[in-house]
Amino acid sequence: MNGETKEITINQEFTYFNDSKVRLSVLYFNDWAHSYSDKNTGLAKRFADEFNRSLHLAKDRERGKTKILSAVDAEYRGLHFERTKERDIIKIDLNEPLEPGDSATLFITYTVKLPPKKYTPYGYSNKNSYYLKDWYLTPAFFDGTWHLYSNKGLEDLYTGITNTTVSFTYPEKLFIASNFGVLSNSAFPKNQNAQLQGSNRKSCEIILEPIDRFETHVTGQMTVVTDLESKRFDDVYKSISILKVSEFISENLGVYPHGQLLVSEIDYLKYPLYGLNQLPRFIRPYEEKFQFEMKFLKTALQNILKESMFLNPRKDQWLNDAITNYLMIAYVEQHYPDQKLLGKLSKIWGVRSFNLAKMDFNEQYPFLYMFTARKNQGQPLETPQDSLLKFNQRIANKYKAGLGLAYLANYIGKDKVDNSIKTFYRFYKENRTKPLDFESILKRATDTDINWFFHEYVSTDKQIDFKIKEIEKTEDSLYVTLKNKKGTNVPISLFGLRNDSVVSKYWFHNIKDQKTFAIPRNGEEKMVLNYDQKIPEFNQRDNWKSLKGFLSGNKKLKFTFFKDSENPYLNQVFYVPIVNFNTYDGWAPGLRLYNKTFLERPFVYDVAPSYSFREGAFVGYGKLSYRQYLNKSGLYVANYAFRGSTSHFDTNSRFTSFTPSMSLGWRPSDLRSNKRQFLSLRYINIFRDLDNLAATANAPETPDYSVFNARYINVDNNIIDYKSWVLDFQQADRFTKLSLEAEYRKLFENNTQFNIRFYAGKFLWNNIDPSIDFFDFALDRPKDYLFDYNYLGRSEETGIYSQQIIIAEGGFKSILDEEYRFSNDWITTMNTSVNLWKWVEFYGDLGYVKNRGTAGKFVYDSGIRANLVTDFFELYFPLYSNNGWEVGQPNYGEKIRFIVTVSPKTLIGLFTRKWF
């Protein structure tokens, strides 16, 4: 390896043994180092899907790539080779077919240019460290069919099992660590050489550091090489914890078959303990011992299963995830049964009253799994890794898999699941295997029917949801009718409680719709489904019934500051102080009351009364909404809402609106796709109290009006190609309007971004006095008579607030003469921009404005756009328009326009779009 050029020259001798029953004329090799080579690889495209532009915008010198210099067979005859459409897979044509049972030796010479580590953990850093993984050619897996998987940053290289020896030369003053055994390591001028060996392994990983951070811990179960960080945890106690975790793994999984296990900080950071462990070190809530052990346990289990269980890593990863997370749950239950999710924070005054503070550490698994399930974005565990949403691939599906085994253990007995895991690992480690092998072992371990686990829980994304429909009491029995709300045919547990203590427990199964069960009375006061929450149930708010009568069964009301996790046994109301601002109300403090928890729920109310000190009046809003998820794809959601709001839109002038609405949403079967379609229908009712001074500028013929609005939105939100179009229809008693808006944004391979937007609007019927422009189409600043936009100064004609711009309707930035700014007949415009340097863009707008009874007018403007954060914070500096050369005109500062978004919900969308 050359430390200056960051290149590795490789001379590879490879012997391929054909253990299939098929004659082979070609061989395929994974060349995942080449996935950093350009903007069209599977890795680059996946990054773009997740709004990550780092690889797309990279310069050529910052890319990794492989250059094949030669490929010959054992007789030194040249071999023809080419890249497949995946780009990081190489096809080599053999000179002679390889018969079953025979072997062929190839000699391949090539160079690998390493990428910087800014895209993924692999490559080199500016601190002279290196992480080499999937860095040389490995054989693609063949079992009658070639499994050709492009690198998509998912840690799922599918390669054949090999015996590999590596002679690796690397720069001096670096220390080496590897998952392979280091047979020898010698130094010579300016370089070092290490001999590495791995038997029955997948591929060699190498970590090079300028500081020797790795420690070797020899336990009775395995030899561990690790650099896991824990700066406030003594080395002696660290060794004790490693021994403790190693013993747990050996007892609950089995003996690791290889010479040493590499457990690195790099591997941990790929899939960390999400949540509070991500907080800055000085406010982390867990004891160092617990945190280190969980880090080590998770990383060790992942690496052990990856190195010794030869499953299809793209299609069958769920099984490794299930075993890993099941054992992590078991470890906490065994060694830290009282550990809380918030750790030490759960004891702090002001925090301890939250339901989140009362949650056990292991309750994070159903909590984070439900995060996507409640959004109707759950995916079956058998879904290939590259088809999962990022949140599902990294968190939700892994947790669901572990929860599934814990659910199964609770149903058939923990010992049976524990023994099945150990049997599976003992017989199939270092061998090719499939989930079907694990299924057969589990079924042999119990006489109970567990087909539901594989056919309902694993293979589908069906949600689990039961309720107690009714309970009939007799002197010695209870007749409990259970309702299966989702139709997922899985077992459900029922608990009897007296004084909040469990006095009885039952399991019921095969409830396809609803079923009545008779159980003996045992002094129960309350019956609760899934009381121990071992079952990842969709909704637990209807899981209990009191046996003491109707009034005693009412849930208590609890007011909680800020948002909290859901407590199914309380009616939770959250409150938080708020402050709103516009130039007429000034600062308006208030109190927001709502019932939305961290997890999405169907029915939500949100009321926020505020007081405007400037106007001396109450303002605010209230809304009720109900969301119904219909299907996984196609027509997938329906929303029903009623909203009311009131505030001031001018001095001493108030508006009040009441709007019932409904909307429908469509999405494709591929949940990773950003394509969406929406149809919304709403009826906006506006009531206004006008000050005499405001009446002239803001009043139509009557201050009150109603508008029916139908809108269809079609959007494909991608970082490389953004496309959207919106058709909007409005019907009122004095007019009918129709408009079309289309937008396209393209990021080219030379990193130039081009935006183009088209807008056309037409009055189909207009019976409004032409002197009133309140309902007209606007060229640069919509009147917003529907009160949709968040104007800071809605009615301002001068001053800083009048310079706020919202790109809607005409989308112009220059303020033209009054006769061109509005249209009561039709308008069409085109807005374009292209970047000049990073976030600095040149924009240009063209349009045609037509009013009734007058000739149309061609309009234009141009200028510089400072696109600091698209749609969130932008500045527009006009240059030339119908007004002439604007820069040299008086009061140029008043011509500069700005976009600003301060809504937390909108800004959070910048983060969540990467995950969902």
GITAPE-V767037 format. One line per field, one symbol per residue. psi: psi as a letter, one per 30 degrees, with the letter a starting at -180 (. if undefined). burial: # if it has 16 or more other ideal C-beta (glycine too) atoms within 10 Angstrom, else .. A space follows every 10 residues. Layout:
psi->???
burial->???
//
This chain:
psi->kjfefhkkkk jkkkjkkjga gkkkflkkkk iffffgeagg leeeeeeefg hjgeeegkle fglllkjkel klafghkkkk llklffegkk kkkkfkkjlk fllkkkjkkl kjkkllgfel fkbllfghlk jjkhflkkkl kkhfkkjjkl kghghhkjll kljkkkjkkl llgkkkklfl kjeljlklkf llkkjkkkkh ldlkkkkkkf kifkkkjjlf elkkjlgkki fgjkeeeeee eeeeeeeeee efeakkflel kkjleeeefe iljkbffflk efgkflkeee eeeeeeeeee eeeeeeffji ljfefgfeee eeeeeeeeee eeeefhfgkl egbffffkkf effkeeffkl efffeeefef eeefghgkkk ffkkeffkle eeefdeeeee eeeeeeeeef efkeeeeeee eeeeeeffkg lkllfeeeee eeefflfkjg eeeefeeefl gklkjlljel kkkaeglkjk jkkjffgjil lkkkkkkkhg kkflklkklh jedlkkkklk khgkfkkkkh efhfkikejg fhglkkggle effkklkkkk kalllkjfgl jkkkkkklkl klfefakjla kkklgkaekk lekkkjkikl kjfefhlkaa lkkkkkkjke lelbjfkkkk lkkklkakfl kgjkkkkkjk lllkkkllfj ffkgklkkkk kljkjkkkjk keefeeffka fkfklkkkkk kkkjkjjlfe jkklkkkkkk klfflklklk kkkkkkjlfg gkkkkkkkkk kkjfkjhkkf fjgeglkkef jkfhffhfli keiegkflle fffkkkjlce glekjaleff flkgdlkklk kllkkejcgk lklkkklkkk lkglklkkll llakkjiejk fejlkkjkdk affajfegll hefffkllkk kgkeeeeffe effff.
burial->#.#..###.# ...#.#.#.. ...#..#### #########. ########## ###.##.#.. ..####.#.. #.#.....#. #....##### ##.#...#.. ...#.#.#.# #######.## ####....## ########## ##...##### ########## ##.#.#.#.# #..####### .#........ .#.#.###.# #########. ..##..#.#. ##.#####.# ..#....#.. ######.### .###.#.#.# ########.. #.#..#.... ...###.### ########## ########## ########## ########## ##...#..## ###.##.... ...######. ##.####### ########## #########. ########## ########## ##...###.# #####..##. ..#.#.###. ###.#....# .###..##.. ########.. #......#.# .#.##..### #######... ...#...#.. #.......#. ...#.##### #.######## ..#####... .........# ...######. .#.#.....# .####..#.# .######.## ...#.##### ##..#.#.## ###.#.#.#. .#...##... #.######## ..#####.#. #.#####... ##.#.#.### .#.#.#.#.# ...#...#.# ....#.#.#. #.####.### .###.#.#.# ##..#.###. #####.#... ..#.#.#### ###..#.#.. ..#.###### #######... ######.... ########## ######...# ########## #####..... #.###.#.## #.....#.## #####.#... .#.######. #....#.... ....###.#. #......... ....##
//
